[in-house]
Amino acid sequence: MKKVIIYSTPTCTYCKAAKEYFKENGVAYEEFDVAADQAKRAEMVEKSGQLGVPVIDIDGQIVVGYDKETVAGLLA
């Protein structure tokens, strides 16, 4: 199984959609709330160059935003 990390915030609609997709498809993931965790926010920016969420890390492949097709392809 691939390692999946999602950097998100509690109010982000696209973050919620991505997490729902993971749950529906049985994808285990680790979540970090970058609104509350400055160290994880810095890690997210270092990985993606972005402050926007979600940032999804699938085995080192970075997806900025929630693009269902891209995420599904990386999980395949």
N, C-alpha and C positions, 0 to 999 in steps of 0.2 A: 504494500500500500504506500502511496506517495505521501510525503509530509506536507501538510497544508497549514499555513498560518494566515489568518486574516487580521489586518489592522483596521479597527473600526471605531466608531463613536456611537453612543446610545441612540442618537436621534437620526442617524443616517439611513434613509430609505433603501439605498442600493446595498448597504451593508446587510440590512435585514433580508433583502431578497437573496443575496449570495448565501447567507447562513441557512435560509430556508431551502435553497437548492441543495446545499451540502446535506442537510438533514433528510430531505426527500430521497436522496441518492445514496444514503449510507456512507457519506464521506466524513471520516473523523478529521477534526480540525482543532487548531489551537487559536484562541482569540485574544487579542490585546486591545484594550480600550485606550486609544491614544489621547483621549480628552483628559484622562485621569493619570496616565503614566508617561511622564516626560521622557524617561529613558527609552521606552518603546516607541514614542513619537520620533525621537532622534534616530533610532534604528530604522524606522520606516522611511524617513526622509533620506537616510544614507543609502538604503536599498533602491528607492524609487526616484529620488530627486523631486518628490511631490509632497505637498501638504494635504492634498485631497484624499478622501477615503471613499470606498475601501481600497486598500492595497492588499492584494492577495499574492502570497508566495507559495508556489507549488513546486517543491523540490528545487528551489533556487530560481525558478522562472517567475518573473514579476509581472503581475497584471494590475494596472492602475484602473480603478473603476470596476464595475461589474459587467463583464461581457460574457454572457452565458456560453456562447459558442467557443470562445477562446478558452474559458475555464474547462468546459467539457472536453475539448481537444487535449488540453494539458493533463487531464485526469485519465484519459483513455490509455 
